[in-house]
């Protein structure tokens, strides 16, 4: 809006157009200061160097082990730890000892750590103005961190070892006390071994149960034998003991021969003749005597077998009754023993738990160093910091070229702005008559000065640009008529 009003004012009160020397002067006036100042500022900037190093946050795998897997989370944590206040303060103290004092705030600005994706590698860098000092700072940073990690692991290992030693001593005392208590309990309750079958009370209970089962079985057999003998008696079958069966068989065989002989005699002679014949009568008498002996032997054997079976049955019943009585009396003792044995088993489990705890504590104590290394991975230096030879920024020649281009642009803009704010009045007053261009008379510098004096308002405070613009065409018309005359 301001440029538009200014241009309207310039059209109303035109100034002489700029000539080429004036444009060159204006260009140089805008270009040279800007170019000079920018180049001074650019080349006065100090060069910034960068020193780099690479570290690995896990131990290298052994020949017989698989490579360690990447842990991006652990790597990121270690990168943050490297930039921690404690590490930087120790690094500053380390640098002071090496005659390279550096403030912690400066270290915060100079140092950086970037984890490499999908690996346990961390890229470390230091940026600053002194390349030699950067190498010293970066290497001191790595050495400080390694030393702090070693001290921390050593401290944690010592603390853990002391704690586990104390736990091991306490577990040993508890284990000794529990063993003494267990031995005293075992002697008091007559527990011979951890197997209940080896102990007197339990063995007695098992023996009674086994004896009772055998007695019940014998009772059943005796009862069945008595029943079988009685059934045989009712059926008329003789029951002979085993020791009499042979003699009975001889008698029966002899009687059978005599009976056959007697039948032969009866087939040849009458019964009356046989009774009066002295030889034949003897056969009949012998057969009668043998039958009597056989019958007597069968009756006596049957009675003996029945009596023996009844005696065995009564004895079996008495044995069962005695065993049941003994078992009933021993059940109370067995119940008490079972309770004590269960308590003994519980004490054994407590003892086994303490022994397992002792073994676990010893194993933890033996593996503590390995576990500490797994929990806090070691820092292996892959590449130490090197002395940088080329600055990383600024790029002086690129910045100088950009400043040159900007200065040239500023100079051209200044020339264009001057032409834009001071238009050429001759081009504006150009007239065309029947296709023939007629150019007005070029006024002299005195004429221009008189024209400007005539057109200048008497009072700048009362100047109205719009009124001047409206009146300027009429004045221009009068000037053209005056020029034609």
C-alpha positions as CSV (number, residue, x, y, z in Angstrom):
1,X,0.0,0.0,0.0
2,X,2.9,2.3,0.9
3,X,4.6,1.5,-2.4
4,X,1.5,2.1,-4.4
5,X,0.9,5.5,-2.8
6,X,4.6,6.4,-3.2
7,X,4.4,5.4,-6.9
8,X,1.3,7.6,-7.4
9,X,3.2,10.4,-5.8
10,X,6.2,9.8,-8.1
11,X,3.9,9.8,-11.1
12,X,2.5,13.1,-10.0
13,X,5.9,14.6,-9.4
14,X,8.3,12.7,-11.5
15,X,12.1,12.8,-11.1
16,X,14.7,12.4,-13.7
17,X,15.3,8.7,-14.6
18,X,18.4,6.9,-13.3
19,X,21.2,6.6,-15.8
20,X,23.5,3.5,-16.0
21,X,26.3,5.0,-13.9
22,X,23.8,5.9,-11.2
23,X,22.4,2.3,-11.3
24,X,25.9,0.9,-11.0
25,X,26.6,3.1,-8.1
26,X,23.4,2.1,-6.4
27,X,24.1,-1.6,-7.0
28,X,27.6,-1.3,-5.5
29,X,26.3,0.7,-2.6
30,X,23.9,-2.2,-1.7
31,X,26.2,-5.0,-2.7
32,X,29.6,-4.1,-1.3
33,X,28.7,-3.6,2.4
34,X,26.5,-6.7,2.5
35,X,29.1,-8.8,0.7
36,X,32.0,-7.6,2.9
37,X,30.2,-8.0,6.2
38,X,28.9,-11.5,5.3
39,X,32.3,-12.7,4.1
40,X,33.9,-11.4,7.3
41,X,31.3,-13.1,9.4
42,X,31.7,-16.4,7.5
43,X,35.5,-16.6,7.5
44,X,35.7,-15.5,11.1
45,X,33.7,-18.6,12.2
46,X,36.0,-21.1,13.9
47,X,36.3,-24.6,12.3
48,X,34.5,-27.4,14.1
49,X,36.2,-30.9,14.1
50,X,34.6,-34.2,15.0
51,X,36.4,-37.3,16.5
52,X,34.6,-40.6,16.5
53,X,34.9,-44.0,18.3
54,X,33.0,-47.3,18.4
55,X,32.2,-49.4,21.5
56,X,30.4,-52.8,21.9
57,X,28.2,-53.2,25.0
58,X,28.5,-57.0,25.3
59,X,31.3,-59.4,25.6
60,X,32.6,-61.0,22.4
61,X,31.4,-64.6,22.0
62,X,33.9,-67.4,22.6
63,X,34.9,-69.8,19.9
64,X,32.6,-72.6,21.2
65,X,29.6,-70.3,21.8
66,X,27.0,-68.7,19.6
67,X,27.3,-64.9,19.0
68,X,25.4,-62.8,21.5
69,X,22.0,-61.5,20.3
70,X,21.5,-57.8,19.7
71,X,19.7,-56.0,22.6
72,X,18.7,-52.6,21.3
73,X,17.0,-51.7,24.7
74,X,20.2,-52.4,26.6
75,X,22.3,-50.6,24.0
76,X,20.0,-47.5,24.3
77,X,20.3,-47.6,28.1
78,X,24.1,-47.7,28.0
79,X,24.1,-44.8,25.5
80,X,22.1,-42.8,28.1
81,X,24.4,-43.9,30.9
82,X,27.4,-42.7,28.9
83,X,25.9,-39.2,28.8
84,X,25.0,-39.2,32.5
85,X,26.2,-36.5,34.9
86,X,28.3,-38.9,37.0
87,X,30.2,-40.2,34.0
88,X,30.9,-36.7,32.7
89,X,32.0,-35.4,36.1
90,X,34.5,-38.3,36.4
91,X,35.6,-37.7,32.8
92,X,36.2,-34.0,33.7
93,X,38.3,-35.1,36.7
94,X,40.2,-37.5,34.6
95,X,41.0,-34.8,32.0
96,X,42.2,-32.5,34.8
97,X,44.6,-35.1,35.8
98,X,45.9,-35.3,32.2
99,X,46.4,-31.5,32.0
100,X,43.4,-31.1,29.8
101,X,40.8,-29.4,32.0
102,X,37.3,-29.2,30.6
103,X,34.0,-28.1,32.2
104,X,31.2,-30.6,32.6
105,X,28.9,-28.2,30.7
106,X,31.3,-28.2,27.8
107,X,31.4,-32.0,27.8
108,X,27.6,-32.0,27.6
109,X,27.8,-29.9,24.4
110,X,30.8,-31.7,22.9
111,X,30.0,-35.4,23.5
112,X,27.3,-37.6,22.0
113,X,26.4,-41.3,21.8
114,X,24.3,-42.9,19.0
115,X,23.2,-46.6,19.2
116,X,23.5,-48.5,15.9
117,X,20.2,-50.1,14.9
118,X,19.9,-53.9,15.3
119,X,23.2,-54.3,17.1
120,X,25.0,-53.8,20.4
121,X,27.3,-51.1,18.9
122,X,27.4,-47.5,20.1
123,X,28.9,-44.7,18.0
124,X,30.6,-42.1,20.2
125,X,31.7,-38.7,19.0
126,X,33.1,-35.4,20.2
127,X,32.8,-32.1,18.5
128,X,34.9,-29.0,19.1
129,X,37.4,-26.4,17.9
130,X,40.6,-28.2,19.0
131,X,41.1,-31.5,17.1
132,X,43.9,-32.7,19.4
133,X,41.8,-32.1,22.5
134,X,38.8,-33.9,21.0
135,X,40.8,-37.1,20.7
136,X,42.0,-36.9,24.3
137,X,38.5,-36.1,25.6
138,X,36.9,-39.0,23.7
139,X,39.5,-41.5,24.8
140,X,39.3,-40.3,28.4
141,X,35.5,-40.6,28.3
142,X,35.8,-44.2,27.2
143,X,38.4,-45.0,29.7
144,X,36.4,-43.4,32.5
145,X,33.3,-45.3,31.6
146,X,35.2,-48.6,31.5
147,X,36.8,-48.0,34.8
148,X,33.5,-47.0,36.4
149,X,31.8,-50.1,35.1
150,X,34.6,-52.3,36.4
151,X,34.5,-50.6,39.8
152,X,30.7,-50.9,39.9
153,X,30.8,-54.6,38.9
154,X,33.5,-55.2,41.5
155,X,31.5,-53.4,44.1
156,X,28.3,-55.2,43.3
157,X,30.1,-58.5,43.2
158,X,31.7,-57.9,46.6
159,X,28.3,-56.9,48.1
160,X,26.5,-59.9,46.6
161,X,29.3,-62.2,47.7
162,X,29.1,-60.9,51.3
163,X,25.3,-61.2,51.3
164,X,25.4,-64.7,50.0
165,X,28.1,-65.7,52.5
166,X,25.9,-64.4,55.3
167,X,22.9,-66.3,54.0
168,X,25.1,-69.5,53.6
169,X,26.2,-69.2,57.2
170,X,22.6,-68.8,58.5
171,X,21.4,-71.7,56.4
172,X,24.2,-73.8,57.7
173,X,23.2,-73.1,61.3
174,X,19.6,-73.8,60.6
175,X,20.5,-77.0,58.9
176,X,22.6,-78.2,61.8
177,X,19.9,-77.4,64.3
178,X,17.3,-79.2,62.1
179,X,19.4,-82.3,61.9
180,X,19.9,-82.5,65.6
181,X,16.2,-82.0,66.2
182,X,15.4,-84.8,63.6
183,X,17.8,-87.3,65.2
184,X,16.4,-86.6,68.7
185,X,12.8,-87.1,67.4
186,X,13.8,-90.3,65.6
187,X,15.4,-91.8,68.7
188,X,12.5,-90.7,71.0
189,X,9.8,-92.3,68.8
190,X,11.9,-95.4,67.8
191,X,11.9,-94.5,64.1
192,X,14.5,-96.7,62.5
193,X,14.5,-95.4,58.9
194,X,12.7,-93.2,56.5
195,X,10.8,-96.2,55.3
196,X,7.8,-96.9,57.5
197,X,8.0,-100.7,56.8
198,X,11.4,-100.8,58.5
199,X,10.1,-99.5,61.8
200,X,8.9,-101.7,64.7
201,X,5.4,-100.3,65.2
202,X,4.6,-100.3,61.5
203,X,6.2,-103.7,61.0
204,X,4.1,-105.0,63.9
205,X,0.9,-103.6,62.4
206,X,1.7,-105.1,59.0
207,X,2.5,-108.5,60.6
208,X,-0.7,-108.6,62.5
209,X,-2.7,-107.7,59.4
210,X,-0.9,-110.4,57.4
211,X,-1.4,-113.0,60.2
212,X,-5.1,-112.1,60.6
213,X,-5.6,-112.6,56.9
214,X,-3.8,-116.0,57.0
215,X,-5.8,-117.0,60.0
216,X,-9.1,-116.1,58.4
217,X,-8.1,-118.1,55.3
218,X,-7.2,-121.1,57.5
219,X,-10.5,-120.8,59.4
220,X,-12.4,-120.8,56.1
221,X,-10.5,-123.9,54.9
222,X,-11.1,-125.7,58.2
223,X,-14.8,-124.9,58.2
224,X,-15.0,-126.1,54.6
225,X,-13.2,-129.3,55.5
226,X,-15.7,-130.0,58.4
227,X,-18.6,-129.4,56.1
228,X,-17.1,-131.8,53.4
229,X,-16.6,-134.6,56.0
230,X,-20.1,-134.2,57.3
231,X,-21.5,-134.3,53.9
232,X,-19.6,-137.5,53.1
233,X,-20.9,-139.1,56.3
234,X,-24.4,-138.2,55.4
235,X,-23.9,-139.7,52.0
236,X,-22.4,-142.9,53.5
237,X,-19.0,-142.4,52.1
238,X,-16.1,-143.2,54.4
239,X,-13.5,-140.6,55.1
240,X,-10.1,-142.2,55.9
241,X,-7.0,-140.4,57.1
242,X,-4.1,-140.5,54.7
243,X,-2.0,-142.8,57.0
244,X,-4.8,-145.4,57.1
245,X,-5.7,-145.4,53.5
246,X,-2.9,-147.9,52.5
247,X,-3.8,-150.5,55.1
248,X,-7.4,-150.1,54.3
249,X,-6.7,-150.6,50.7
250,X,-4.9,-153.8,51.5
251,X,-7.8,-155.1,53.5
252,X,-10.3,-154.2,50.8
253,X,-8.1,-155.9,48.2
254,X,-7.9,-159.1,50.4
255,X,-11.6,-159.0,51.1
256,X,-12.3,-158.7,47.4
257,X,-10.2,-161.8,46.6
258,X,-11.9,-163.8,49.3
259,X,-15.3,-162.5,48.0
260,X,-14.4,-163.7,44.5
261,X,-13.3,-167.0,45.8
262,X,-16.4,-167.4,47.8
263,X,-18.5,-166.6,44.8
264,X,-16.8,-169.3,42.8
265,X,-17.5,-171.8,45.6
266,X,-21.1,-170.8,45.7
267,X,-21.3,-171.4,42.0
268,X,-20.1,-175.0,42.5
269,X,-21.5,-175.8,45.9
270,X,-24.5,-175.0,48.0
271,X,-24.5,-172.7,50.9
272,X,-25.2,-175.5,53.3
273,X,-22.3,-177.6,52.0
274,X,-19.9,-174.6,52.3
275,X,-20.9,-174.0,55.9
276,X,-20.1,-177.6,56.8
277,X,-17.0,-177.9,54.7
278,X,-14.0,-177.1,57.0
279,X,-11.8,-175.5,54.3
280,X,-14.6,-173.6,52.5
281,X,-16.1,-172.4,55.8
282,X,-12.8,-170.7,56.6
283,X,-13.0,-168.6,53.5
284,X,-16.4,-167.4,54.5
285,X,-15.2,-166.6,58.1
286,X,-12.2,-164.8,56.8
287,X,-14.3,-162.6,54.6
288,X,-16.6,-161.8,57.5
289,X,-13.7,-160.8,59.6
290,X,-12.2,-158.6,56.9
291,X,-15.5,-156.8,56.3
292,X,-15.8,-156.2,60.0
293,X,-12.2,-154.8,60.1
294,X,-12.8,-152.6,57.1
295,X,-16.1,-151.3,58.5
296,X,-14.4,-150.6,61.9
297,X,-11.5,-148.9,60.2
298,X,-13.8,-146.8,58.1
299,X,-15.8,-145.7,61.1
300,X,-12.8,-144.9,63.2
301,X,-11.1,-143.0,60.3
302,X,-14.2,-141.0,59.7
303,X,-14.5,-140.2,63.3
304,X,-10.9,-139.2,63.5
305,X,-11.1,-137.0,60.4
306,X,-14.2,-135.3,61.7
307,X,-12.7,-134.7,65.1
308,X,-9.4,-133.5,63.5
309,X,-11.3,-131.1,61.2
310,X,-13.4,-129.8,64.1
311,X,-10.2,-129.3,66.1
312,X,-8.5,-127.4,63.3
313,X,-11.6,-125.3,62.8
314,X,-11.9,-124.4,66.4
315,X,-8.1,-123.6,66.5
316,X,-8.5,-121.4,63.4
317,X,-11.4,-119.5,65.0
318,X,-9.4,-119.1,68.2
319,X,-6.4,-117.8,66.2
320,X,-8.6,-115.3,64.4
321,X,-10.1,-114.1,67.6
322,X,-6.7,-113.7,69.2
323,X,-5.3,-111.8,66.2
324,X,-8.3,-109.5,66.1
325,X,-7.9,-108.8,69.7
326,X,-4.2,-108.1,69.3
327,X,-4.8,-105.9,66.3
328,X,-7.5,-103.9,68.1
329,X,-5.0,-103.3,70.9
330,X,-2.2,-102.4,68.5
331,X,-4.3,-100.0,66.5
332,X,-3.9,-97.2,69.0
333,X,-0.2,-97.6,69.0
334,X,-0.2,-97.8,65.3
335,X,-2.2,-94.5,65.0
336,X,0.2,-92.8,67.4
337,X,3.1,-94.1,65.4
338,X,1.6,-93.0,62.1
339,X,1.2,-89.4,63.4
340,X,4.7,-89.3,64.7
341,X,6.0,-90.8,61.4
342,X,4.1,-88.2,59.4
343,X,5.7,-85.5,61.6
344,X,9.0,-87.1,61.0
345,X,8.4,-87.0,57.2
346,X,7.5,-83.3,57.5
347,X,10.7,-82.6,59.3
348,X,12.6,-84.5,56.7
349,X,11.0,-82.3,54.0
350,X,12.1,-79.2,55.9
351,X,15.6,-80.6,56.1
352,X,15.6,-81.3,52.4
353,X,14.4,-77.8,51.7
354,X,17.2,-76.3,53.8
355,X,19.7,-78.6,52.0
356,X,18.4,-77.4,48.7
357,X,18.6,-73.8,49.8
358,X,22.2,-74.4,50.8
359,X,23.1,-75.9,47.5
360,X,21.3,-73.1,45.6
361,X,23.2,-70.5,47.7
362,X,26.5,-72.2,46.9
363,X,25.6,-72.3,43.2
364,X,24.7,-68.6,43.3
365,X,28.0,-67.9,45.0
366,X,29.9,-69.8,42.4
367,X,28.1,-68.2,39.5
368,X,27.9,-64.7,40.8
369,X,30.6,-63.3,38.5
370,X,29.0,-64.8,35.4
371,X,25.6,-63.4,36.5
372,X,27.0,-60.0,37.1
373,X,28.5,-60.0,33.6
374,X,25.2,-61.0,32.1
375,X,23.4,-58.3,34.0
376,X,25.9,-55.6,33.3
377,X,27.4,-56.3,29.8
378,X,31.0,-55.4,29.4
379,X,32.2,-52.5,27.2
380,X,34.6,-53.5,24.4
381,X,36.3,-50.8,22.4
382,X,36.1,-51.5,18.7
383,X,37.7,-48.2,17.5
384,X,39.5,-45.7,19.7
385,X,39.2,-42.0,18.9
386,X,41.5,-40.7,16.2
387,X,42.9,-37.3,15.5
388,X,40.5,-35.4,13.1
389,X,42.2,-33.7,10.2
390,X,39.3,-32.0,8.4
391,X,36.6,-29.9,9.9
392,X,33.0,-31.0,9.5
393,X,31.6,-27.5,9.5
394,X,31.3,-24.8,8.4
395,X,31.7,-25.1,4.7
396,X,33.4,-21.7,4.1
397,X,33.3,-21.8,0.3
398,X,29.6,-22.8,0.1
399,X,28.6,-20.2,2.7
400,X,30.7,-17.6,0.8
401,X,29.0,-18.5,-2.5
402,X,25.6,-18.2,-0.9
403,X,26.5,-14.9,0.7
404,X,27.8,-13.7,-2.7
405,X,24.5,-14.7,-4.4
406,X,22.5,-13.0,-1.7
407,X,24.6,-9.8,-2.0
408,X,24.1,-9.7,-5.7
409,X,20.4,-10.2,-5.3
410,X,20.3,-7.4,-2.8
411,X,22.1,-5.0,-5.1
412,X,19.8,-5.9,-8.0
413,X,16.8,-5.5,-5.8
414,X,17.9,-2.1,-4.8
415,X,18.3,-1.0,-8.5
416,X,14.9,-2.4,-9.4
417,X,13.3,-0.7,-6.4
418,X,14.7,2.6,-7.4
419,X,13.4,2.2,-11.0
420,X,10.0,1.1,-9.7
421,X,9.7,4.1,-7.4
422,X,11.0,6.6,-10.1
423,X,9.3,5.8,-13.4
424,X,10.4,7.4,-16.7
425,X,8.0,10.4,-17.4
426,X,8.9,10.4,-21.1
427,X,7.4,6.9,-21.6
428,X,4.3,8.0,-19.8
429,X,3.7,11.1,-22.0
430,X,4.1,9.2,-25.2
431,X,1.5,10.3,-27.9
432,X,0.5,8.6,-31.1
433,X,-1.0,10.5,-34.0
434,X,-2.3,8.6,-37.0
435,X,0.1,5.8,-36.3
436,X,3.1,8.1,-36.1
437,X,4.8,8.3,-32.7
438,X,5.5,11.9,-31.5
439,X,8.0,12.3,-28.6
440,X,7.8,15.5,-26.5
441,X,10.6,17.8,-26.2
442,X,13.3,16.7,-23.7
443,X,13.4,19.4,-21.1
444,X,16.7,20.7,-19.9
445,X,17.7,20.4,-16.3
446,X,16.6,24.0,-15.7
447,X,13.2,23.3,-17.3
448,X,12.8,20.3,-15.0
449,X,13.7,22.3,-12.0
450,X,11.2,25.1,-12.9
451,X,8.6,22.5,-13.6
452,X,9.1,20.9,-10.3
453,X,9.0,24.3,-8.5
454,X,5.8,25.1,-10.3
455,X,4.2,21.7,-9.3
456,X,5.5,21.6,-5.7
457,X,2.6,22.4,-3.3
458,X,3.0,25.5,-1.2
459,X,2.5,23.6,2.0
460,X,3.6,20.0,2.6
461,X,1.1,19.6,5.3
462,X,-1.8,20.4,3.0
463,X,-0.7,18.2,0.1
464,X,-3.3,15.9,-1.3
465,X,-1.8,13.3,-3.6
466,X,-5.1,12.4,-5.2
467,X,-5.9,16.0,-6.1
468,X,-2.4,16.3,-7.6
469,X,-2.9,13.2,-9.6
470,X,-6.2,14.6,-10.9
471,X,-4.8,17.9,-11.8
472,X,-1.6,16.6,-13.4
473,X,-3.3,15.5,-16.7
474,X,-4.7,19.0,-17.3
475,X,-1.3,20.5,-16.7
476,X,0.3,18.0,-19.0
477,X,-2.3,18.9,-21.6
478,X,-1.5,22.6,-21.3
479,X,2.3,21.7,-21.6
480,X,1.7,19.8,-24.8
481,X,-0.4,22.6,-26.3
482,X,2.4,25.0,-25.3
483,X,5.0,22.8,-26.9
484,X,3.0,22.6,-30.2
485,X,2.8,26.4,-30.4
